[in-house]
Amino acid sequence: MIETEMFDIVGHIDIIKKFGFYPEKGFKNLMQKTALKLSKTHMVVEVNMSGLDKPCKEQYPGLEFLEILKNKKVRITLGGDSHAPNQVARYFTTVVPKLKKLGFKNVTAFNRRKAYEVELG
């Protein structure tokens, strides 16, 4: 998917952890390889908050993967996976400080598939 460059955003990039099970080995290596591929494209990684409601209890991608993405200068966007009005942005106040701590200053937004940066407030 990344190599086709047909998509703007990749979401749920580490959903494999959804139920709280993590690969015993090689996962960090896979994250690094994926981040490197992403850094060579214009794709943006969605930071999706819905994982906070799942057994893994963390956003997709997790902090370790986000740090790798940051180091490779991969852009991110925010998503809440909201299915009802009261779910819109429900975990942003939890996740945005974590992103700032990792050094993210902006997130990417889109208007008619044109990317632009929005400062993390």
C-alpha positions in Angstrom: 0.0 0.0 0.0 2.8 2.4 0.9 4.8 1.7 -2.2 1.8 2.4 -4.6 1.6 6.0 -3.3 -2.1 5.9 -4.2 -3.2 6.8 -0.6 -2.8 9.9 1.5 -3.2 8.3 5.0 -2.6 4.9 6.6 -4.7 4.2 9.7 -4.6 1.6 12.4 -1.0 0.9 11.4 -0.2 -1.3 14.4 -3.7 -2.8 15.0 -2.1 -6.2 15.4 -1.9 -5.2 19.1 -5.6 -4.5 19.4 -6.3 -7.4 21.8 -3.2 -6.8 23.9 -1.1 -9.4 22.2 2.3 -8.2 20.8 4.7 -10.1 18.6 7.5 -11.6 20.7 10.3 -10.5 18.4 10.9 -8.5 15.3 8.2 -6.0 15.8 10.5 -3.0 16.3 12.4 -4.0 13.2 9.2 -4.1 11.3 8.2 -0.7 12.7 11.6 0.8 11.6 11.3 -0.7 8.1 7.7 0.6 7.7 8.7 4.1 8.9 11.6 4.2 6.4 9.2 3.3 3.6 6.7 6.0 4.8 9.5 8.6 5.0 10.1 8.1 1.3 6.5 8.9 0.4 4.0 11.6 1.2 1.8 9.3 3.2 0.6 10.5 6.6 0.0 8.1 9.5 -3.2 8.5 11.4 -2.9 8.6 15.2 -6.2 6.8 16.0 -7.6 7.0 19.5 -9.9 4.0 19.3 -7.2 1.7 20.7 -7.7 3.4 24.1 -11.1 1.6 24.3 -9.6 -1.8 23.3 -7.6 -4.3 25.4 -4.3 -2.8 24.3 -5.3 0.5 26.0 -3.2 2.7 23.7 -3.6 4.6 20.5 -2.6 3.3 17.1 0.3 3.6 16.7 1.8 3.2 20.1 4.4 5.6 21.6 7.4 3.5 20.5 6.2 3.4 16.9 5.3 7.2 17.1 8.9 7.9 18.2 10.3 5.9 15.3 7.9 7.8 12.9 9.0 11.1 14.4 12.7 10.3 13.9 12.0 9.4 10.3 10.1 12.7 9.8 6.8 10.9 8.9 3.8 13.2 9.2 0.8 12.4 11.4 -2.8 13.2 11.5 -5.4 12.7 14.3 -8.5 10.4 14.2 -10.9 9.4 16.8 -12.8 6.7 15.0 -16.0 8.3 16.3 -19.3 6.5 15.7 -21.4 8.9 17.7 -21.3 12.7 18.3 -20.2 12.3 21.9 -17.1 10.3 20.7 -15.7 13.1 18.6 -12.2 14.1 19.9 -12.8 12.3 23.2 -9.2 11.3 23.7 -7.4 14.2 22.1 -6.6 15.8 25.4 -5.0 12.5 26.4 -3.0 11.9 23.3 -1.9 15.4 22.1 0.3 15.9 25.2 2.1 12.6 24.4 2.6 13.7 20.8 4.1 17.0 22.0 6.4 15.2 24.4 7.7 13.1 21.5 8.5 16.4 19.7 5.5 16.6 17.3 4.6 20.3 16.7 2.1 19.9 13.9 -0.4 17.4 12.5 -1.4 17.2 8.9 -4.9 17.9 7.7 -6.4 17.7 4.2 -8.8 19.7 2.1 -9.7 18.0 -1.2 -6.6 15.8 -0.8 -4.3 18.8 -0.4 -2.3 18.4 2.7 -1.6 21.3 5.1 -0.1 21.6 8.6 -2.0 22.5 11.7 -0.1 23.4 14.9 -0.8 21.2 17.9 -2.3 23.6 20.4 
